[in-house]
Amino acid sequence: MFGLRPGEQAPSVGDPTGDSLLGAHRGLFAQYRRIGQLSPPGALLPALSEQTHALHALSERTGPHTGRALLALAARFAEFAGWMAQEAGDDAAALRWTGHAVDLAHISGDDVLPSYALVRRALIAYYRGDSAETIALVEDALSDRLPPRVRGLAWQRKAQGHALGGEYDACMRALDRARSLFARARAEEDDTDAAPVLGTAHLADPVSMITGWCLLDLGRPGQAADTLDRECAHIGSTALRTRARYGIRRALAHAMAGDLDHACALTGELLATGAPPGSATIAKDLRRLARVLGRYRERPAYRAVAPAMAAVLAPTRPV
């Protein structure tokens, strides 16, 4: 780390230089999130690592106000790096990056991101199939002291944990809490706050989408398919990772509901769009989908899409 050079003045509170510096790096963070929708996650990790370290160093060369804001943004870069590590299939690295994000947030005075980090850790537990840990991890993120968006995300993750455990009533109650909190968050949003939003920025109605996700885990594929059909129509065309994530689960819902030809058609459309490679979480649902569809190997619809699925799921060989 390094400090100010002799004679160099740090930007102070309200200094346009400091505000411009922060704005530029926030814009860069938004660009990286867009790139994350289009690129293999492992390809993005080195850049996110460098940016995290650069912002940490830069925070020590500015005034206290700008410095804290830059450090908080470094924490967001580290948290995003944790998500990309999970997408790349490295849960240990994901947890390390998430822990680093929490450390940076504490130093910057941000007491919100550490609670959101529990929601992120719970997602890792969810993909491991651990219902109890998914639910337990978010308990401290349900506190009334937290902003409604973070609490909404926590209740949403808790609903996924209950769905994984087959607990329909508890899942629906958690989704209802999440829905009311997201409504509060929208009502309280401050348009002047340029800080990056926590959680997904690519879903028009996150709770409705996750409701469809949970219904599938709860063994109600027909209801899940109807919900996911409706919600997937609202995902932007450039959000390829998000479209693939929920689109594959939509196809899986149709397949498990017995609508095999439609499931195959949806899968073929998704794979033809060039969905971003290298996502361990999307691949998990795609493998599940391949197993369901593979029971009907003689159907023309399956034979049409099987080579594309096999190509996506083939292990990547080192160059």
C-alpha positions in Angstrom: 0.0 0.0 0.0 1.1 3.5 -0.6 0.2 7.0 0.6 0.2 10.5 -0.9 3.3 11.7 -2.7 5.0 14.8 -1.2 2.9 17.9 -2.0 0.0 15.9 -3.3 -3.5 16.9 -1.9 -6.1 14.3 -1.2 -9.6 15.0 -2.5 -11.8 16.1 0.3 -15.5 15.7 1.1 -17.5 17.3 -1.8 -14.3 17.6 -4.0 -15.4 17.1 -7.6 -12.2 15.1 -8.2 -13.1 12.6 -5.5 -16.7 12.3 -6.7 -15.5 11.9 -10.3 -13.0 9.2 -9.3 -15.7 7.3 -7.4 -18.2 7.7 -10.3 -15.7 6.3 -12.8 -15.0 3.2 -10.8 -18.6 2.6 -10.1 -19.2 2.8 -13.9 -16.4 0.3 -14.3 -18.1 -2.1 -11.8 -21.3 -1.8 -13.8 -19.4 -2.7 -17.0 -17.8 -5.8 -15.3 -21.2 -6.9 -14.2 -22.4 -6.7 -17.9 -19.3 -8.6 -19.0 -20.1 -11.2 -16.4 -23.3 -11.9 -18.3 -21.4 -12.7 -21.5 -18.1 -14.2 -20.5 -16.7 -17.3 -18.9 -16.5 -16.5 -15.1 -12.9 -17.7 -14.8 -11.8 -15.2 -17.5 -13.2 -12.3 -15.4 -11.6 -13.2 -12.1 -8.0 -11.8 -12.7 -9.5 -8.4 -13.6 -11.7 -8.4 -10.6 -8.8 -9.3 -8.3 -6.7 -6.5 -9.7 -9.5 -4.0 -9.4 -10.2 -4.9 -5.8 -6.5 -4.5 -4.9 -6.2 -1.2 -6.9 -9.2 0.3 -5.1 -7.9 -0.7 -1.7 -4.6 1.0 -2.5 -6.3 4.0 -4.0 -8.5 4.5 -0.9 -5.4 5.3 1.1 -4.5 8.1 -1.3 -7.7 10.1 -1.0 -9.6 12.0 1.7 -11.6 10.1 4.3 -15.0 10.4 2.6 -13.8 9.3 -0.8 -11.5 6.8 0.7 -14.2 5.0 2.6 -16.5 5.0 -0.5 -13.6 3.5 -2.6 -13.0 0.8 0.0 -16.7 0.0 0.1 -16.6 -0.4 -3.7 -13.5 -2.6 -3.4 -15.7 -4.8 -1.1 -18.3 -5.0 -3.9 -15.7 -6.1 -6.4 -14.5 -8.8 -4.0 -18.1 -10.0 -3.5 -18.6 -10.1 -7.2 -15.3 -12.0 -7.6 -16.8 -14.5 -5.1 -19.8 -15.0 -7.3 -17.7 -15.5 -10.4 -15.5 -18.0 -8.5 -18.7 -20.0 -7.5 -19.8 -19.8 -11.2 -16.4 -21.2 -12.1 -17.0 -24.2 -9.8 -14.5 -23.2 -7.1 -16.6 -22.9 -3.9 -13.5 -22.6 -1.7 -12.3 -19.5 -3.6 -15.9 -18.2 -3.6 -15.9 -18.3 0.2 -12.4 -16.7 0.4 -13.5 -13.8 -1.8 -16.7 -13.4 0.1 -14.7 -13.3 3.4 -12.4 -10.7 1.9 -15.4 -8.6 0.9 -16.6 -8.7 4.4 -13.3 -7.6 5.8 -13.1 -4.6 3.4 -16.7 -3.7 4.1 -16.0 -3.6 7.9 -13.0 -1.3 7.4 -15.0 1.0 5.2 -17.8 1.2 7.7 -20.3 -0.7 5.6 -22.4 -2.8 7.9 -24.8 -4.0 5.1 -22.6 -6.0 2.8 -21.5 -8.4 5.6 -25.1 -9.3 6.1 -25.6 -9.8 2.4 -22.6 -12.0 2.4 -24.6 -14.5 4.5 -27.1 -14.6 1.6 -24.2 -15.4 -0.8 -22.8 -18.1 1.5 -26.3 -19.6 1.7 -26.4 -19.9 -2.0 -23.3 -22.0 -1.9 -25.0 -24.2 0.6 -28.1 -24.4 -1.5 -26.2 -25.6 -4.5 -24.6 -28.3 -2.3 -28.2 -29.5 -1.6 -28.0 -28.5 2.1 -31.4 -27.2 3.1 -30.7 -26.8 6.8 -27.5 -24.8 6.3 -29.1 -22.6 3.6 -31.8 -21.6 6.1 -29.5 -21.2 9.1 -27.0 -19.0 7.3 -29.5 -16.2 6.5 -31.0 -15.9 9.9 -28.8 -13.0 10.9 -29.6 -11.2 7.6 -33.3 -11.0 8.5 -32.8 -8.4 11.2 -35.0 -5.3 11.1 -31.9 -3.1 11.3 -31.0 -4.0 7.7 -32.4 -2.3 4.5 -35.5 -4.0 3.1 -33.7 -5.1 0.0 -31.1 -7.2 1.9 -33.8 -8.6 4.1 -35.9 -9.4 1.0 -33.0 -11.3 -0.5 -32.5 -13.2 2.7 -36.1 -14.2 3.0 -35.9 -15.3 -0.7 -32.9 -17.5 0.0 -34.6 -18.9 3.1 -37.6 -19.8 0.8 -35.2 -21.7 -1.5 -33.8 -23.6 1.5 -37.3 -24.6 2.6 -38.2 -25.6 -0.9 -35.1 -27.8 -1.0 -36.4 -29.5 2.2 -39.8 -30.0 0.7 -41.5 -27.5 3.2 -44.2 -25.9 1.0 -45.9 -23.8 3.6 -42.7 -22.4 5.1 -41.4 -21.7 1.6 -44.5 -19.7 0.6 -44.5 -17.7 3.9 -40.9 -16.8 3.3 -41.7 -15.7 -0.3 -44.5 -13.5 1.0 -42.1 -11.8 3.4 -39.6 -11.3 0.6 -42.3 -9.8 -1.7 -43.4 -7.3 0.9 -39.8 -6.3 1.6 -39.0 -5.8 -2.1 -42.1 -3.6 -2.4 -40.8 -1.5 0.5 -37.3 -1.3 -1.0 -38.7 0.0 -4.3 -40.8 2.6 -2.5 -37.7 3.8 -0.5 -35.2 3.8 -3.4 -33.2 7.0 -3.6 -32.6 7.9 -7.2 -29.6 10.0 -6.1 -27.8 6.9 -4.7 -25.4 5.6 -7.4 -24.1 2.7 -5.3 -24.4 -0.6 -7.1 -27.5 -2.6 -6.2 -27.0 -5.7 -4.1 -28.2 -9.0 -5.7 -29.4 -9.5 -9.2 -30.0 -6.5 -11.4 -31.5 -8.4 -14.3 -34.9 -9.6 -13.0 -38.0 -7.5 -13.3 -39.7 -9.4 -10.4 -37.1 -11.5 -8.5 -39.6 -13.0 -6.0 -41.9 -14.2 -8.8 -39.0 -15.8 -10.6 -37.8 -17.5 -7.4 -41.3 -18.7 -6.7 -41.1 -20.6 -10.0 -37.7 -21.9 -9.0 -39.0 -23.1 -5.6 -42.1 -24.7 -7.1 -39.8 -27.0 -9.1 -37.8 -28.0 -6.0 -41.1 -28.6 -4.2 -42.1 -31.1 -6.9 -44.7 -29.0 -8.6 -43.3 -28.8 -12.1 -46.5 -27.7 -13.9 -46.9 -24.7 -11.7 -43.2 -23.9 -11.9 -43.4 -24.1 -15.7 -46.3 -21.6 -15.8 -44.5 -19.2 -13.5 -41.1 -19.4 -15.2 -42.8 -19.0 -18.7 -44.2 -15.7 -17.6 -41.1 -14.4 -15.8 -38.5 -15.5 -18.4 -40.2 -13.3 -21.0 -39.1 -10.3 -19.0 -35.3 -11.0 -19.0 -33.3 -8.7 -21.3 -31.8 -10.2 -24.4 -28.2 -9.2 -23.4 -28.4 -10.8 -19.9 -27.2 -14.2 -21.3 -26.1 -15.7 -18.0 -29.4 -14.8 -16.4 -31.4 -16.1 -19.4 -29.5 -19.3 -19.4 -29.9 -19.8 -15.6 -33.7 -19.4 -15.5 -34.3 -20.7 -19.0 -32.7 -24.1 -18.3 -34.7 -24.3 -15.1 -37.8 -23.4 -17.1 -37.0 -26.2 -19.6 -36.5 -28.6 -16.7 -39.9 -27.7 -15.3 -41.5 -28.5 -18.6 -39.6 -31.8 -18.9 -40.6 -32.9 -15.4 -44.2 -31.9 -16.1 -44.1 -34.3 -19.1 -44.0 -31.7 -21.9 -40.9 -33.2 -23.4 -41.0 -31.7 -26.9 -41.5 -28.2 -25.6 -38.6 -28.8 -23.1 -36.4 -29.8 -25.9 -37.4 -26.9 -28.0 -36.6 -24.4 -25.2 -33.3 -26.1 -24.5 -32.3 -25.9 -28.2 -33.2 -22.2 -28.4 -31.1 -21.4 -25.3 -28.1 -23.3 -26.4 -28.3 -21.7 -29.9 -28.0 -18.2 -28.4 -24.5 -18.9 -27.2 -25.2 -18.9 -23.5 -22.0 -18.0 -21.6 -19.8 -21.1 -21.0 -18.2 -22.2 -17.8 -21.1 -21.7 -15.3 -20.9 -24.5 -12.7 -24.4 -23.6 -11.3 -26.1 -23.5 -14.7 -24.4 -26.8 -15.7 -25.8 -28.4 -12.6 -29.4 -27.8 -13.8 -28.4 -28.7 -17.4 -27.1 -32.1 -16.3 -30.3 -32.7 -14.4 -32.3 -31.7 -17.5 -30.1 -34.0 -19.7 -30.9 -36.9 -17.3 -34.7 -36.3 -17.6 -34.7 -35.9 -21.3 -32.3 -38.8 -21.8 -35.1 -41.2 -20.7 -36.7 -40.5 -24.1 -33.7 -41.1 -26.4 -35.9 -42.3 -29.2 -37.9 -39.1 -29.6 -36.8 -36.9 -32.5 -37.0 -33.7 -30.3 -34.4 -35.2 -27.9 -32.1 -36.4 -30.7 -32.2 -32.9 -32.2 -30.9 -31.2 -29.0 -28.7 -34.0 -27.5 -25.5 -33.1 -29.4 -25.7 -29.5 -28.2 -26.2 -30.5 -24.6 -23.4 -32.9 -24.8 -21.1 -30.3 -26.2 -21.9 -27.8 -23.4 -21.5 -30.4 -20.7 -18.3 -31.9 -22.0 -15.3 -31.4 -19.7 -13.0 -28.6 -20.8 -9.6 -29.8 -21.7 -6.5 -27.8 -20.8 -4.9 -26.1 -23.8 
